[in-house]
Amino acid sequence: DVFIKKEADTFWIGYTVSPSFKRQGYAYEITQAMIQWIQQQGDFKIMAGAAPENMASVQLLEKLGFAQVDEENGESIFLLHQRS
């Protein structure tokens, strides 16, 4: 399951993976593909949220270049740092 939502100059992304298929690289592949697609659309911020206790998701976002920038309603908010 993937989620993409455009708000002004920001795209919010998200994903869920069935427990039967987690830890197999699917979330990494789809999130990387979403990032590439968004970057082809123009110069947008890319953000994602993750439950702080969901370490697999937090680690995935960090691996992809996201950094936590806020916390809202018990959810960690991440921003992709654009590479020059």
Contact map, one row per residue, 1 for C-alpha under 8 A:
111000000000001110000000000000000000000000000000000000000000000000000000000000000000
111100000000111100000000000001000000000000000000000000000000000000000000000000000000
111110000001111000000000000000000000000000000000000000000000000000000000000000000000
011111000011110000000000000000000000000000000000000000000000000000000000000000000000
001111100011100000000000000000000000000000000000000000000000000000000000000000000000
000111111111000000000000000000000000000000000000000000000000000000000000000000000000
000011111111000000000000000000000000000000000000000000000000000000000000000000000000
000001111100000000000000000000000000000000000000000000000000000000000000000000000000
000001111110000000000000000000000000000000111000000000000000000000000000000000000000
000001111111000000000000000000000000000000011110000000000000000000000000000000000000
000111101111100000000000000000000000010000011110000000000000000000000000000000000000
001111100111110000000000000000000000000000000111000000000000000000000000000000000000
011110000011111000000000000000100100000000000111100000000000000000000000000000000000
011100000001111100000000000000100000000000000001100000000000000000000000000000000000
111000000000111110000000001000100000000000000000000000000000000000000000000000000000
110000000000011111000000001000000000000000000000000000000000000000000000000000000000
100000000000001111101100011000000000000000000000000000000000000000000000000000000000
000000000000000111111100000000000000000000000000000000000000000000000000000000000000
000000000000000011111100000000000000000000000000000000000000000000000000000000000000
000000000000000001111100000000000000000000000000000000000000000000000000000000000000
000000000000000011111111010000000000000000000000000000000000000000000000000000000000
000000000000000011111111111000000000000000000000000000000000000000000000000000000000
000000000000000000001111110000000000000000000000000000000000000000000000000000000000
000000000000000000001111110000000000000000000000000000000000000000000000000000000000
000000000000000000000111111110000000000000000000000000000000000000000000000000000000
000000000000000010001111111111000000000000000000000000000000000000000000000000000000
000000000000001110000100111111100000000000000000000000000000000000000000000000000000
000000000000000000000000111111110000000000000000000000000001000100000000000000000000
000000000000000000000000111111111000000000000000000000000000000000000000000000000000
010000000000000000000000011111111100000000000000000000000000000000000000000000000000
000000000000111000000000001111111110000000000000000000000000000000000000000000000000
000000000000000000000000000111111111000000000000000000000000000100000000000000000000
000000000000000000000000000011111111100000000000000000000000000000000000000000000000
000000000000100000000000000001111111110000000000000000000000000000000000000000000000
000000000000000000000000000000111111111000000100000000000000000000000000000000000000
000000000000000000000000000000011111111100000000000000000000000000000000000000000000
000000000000000000000000000000001111111110000000000000000000000000000000000000000000
000000000010000000000000000000000111111111010100000000000000000000000000000000000000
000000000000000000000000000000000011111111110000000000000000000000000000000000000000
000000000000000000000000000000000001111111000000000000000000000000000000000000000000
000000000000000000000000000000000000111111110000000000000000000000000000000000000000
000000000000000000000000000000000000011111110000000000000000000000000000000000000000
000000001000000000000000000000000000001011111000000000000000000000000000000000000000
000000001110000000000000000000000000011011111100000000000000000000000000000000000000
000000001110000000000000000000000000000000111110000000000000000000000000000000110000
000000000111100000000000000000000010010000011111000000000000000000000000000000110000
000000000111100000000000000000000000000000001111100000000000000000000000000011110000
000000000001110000000000000000000000000000000111110000000000000000000000000011100000
000000000000110000000000000000000000000000000011111000000000000000000000001111000000
000000000000000000000000000000000000000000000001111101001100000000000000001111000000
000000000000000000000000000000000000000000000000111111000100000000000000011100000000
000000000000000000000000000000000000000000000000011111100100000000000000011100000000
000000000000000000000000000000000000000000000000001111100000000000000000000000000000
000000000000000000000000000000000000000000000000011111111100000000000000000000000000
000000000000000000000000000000000000000000000000000111111110000000000000000000000000
000000000000000000000000000000000000000000000000000001111111000000000000000000000000
000000000000000000000000000000000000000000000000010001111111100000000000000000000000
000000000000000000000000000000000000000000000000011101111111110000000000000000000000
000000000000000000000000000000000000000000000000000000111111111000000000000000000000
000000000000000000000000000100000000000000000000000000011111111100000000000000000000
000000000000000000000000000000000000000000000000000000001111111111100000000001000000
000000000000000000000000000000000000000000000000000000000111111111100000000000000000
000000000000000000000000000000000000000000000000000000000011111111000000000000000000
000000000000000000000000000100010000000000000000000000000001111111000000000000010000
000000000000000000000000000000000000000000000000000000000000111111100000000000011100
000000000000000000000000000000000000000000000000000000000000111111110000000001111000
000000000000000000000000000000000000000000000000000000000000110011111000000001111000
000000000000000000000000000000000000000000000000000000000000000001111100000111100000
000000000000000000000000000000000000000000000000000000000000000000111110000111100000
000000000000000000000000000000000000000000000000000000000000000000011111000111000000
000000000000000000000000000000000000000000000000000000000000000000001111111110000000
000000000000000000000000000000000000000000000000000000000000000000000111111110000000
000000000000000000000000000000000000000000000000000000000000000000000011111000000000
000000000000000000000000000000000000000000000000001100000000000000000011111100000000
000000000000000000000000000000000000000000000000111100000000000000000011111110000000
000000000000000000000000000000000000000000000000111100000000000000011111011111000000
000000000000000000000000000000000000000000000011110000000000000000011111001111100000
000000000000000000000000000000000000000000000011110000000000100001111100000111110000
000000000000000000000000000000000000000000001111000000000000000001111000000011111000
000000000000000000000000000000000000000000001110000000000000000111100000000001111100
000000000000000000000000000000000000000000000000000000000000000011100000000000111110
000000000000000000000000000000000000000000000000000000000000000010000000000000011111
000000000000000000000000000000000000000000000000000000000000000000000000000000001111
000000000000000000000000000000000000000000000000000000000000000000000000000000000111
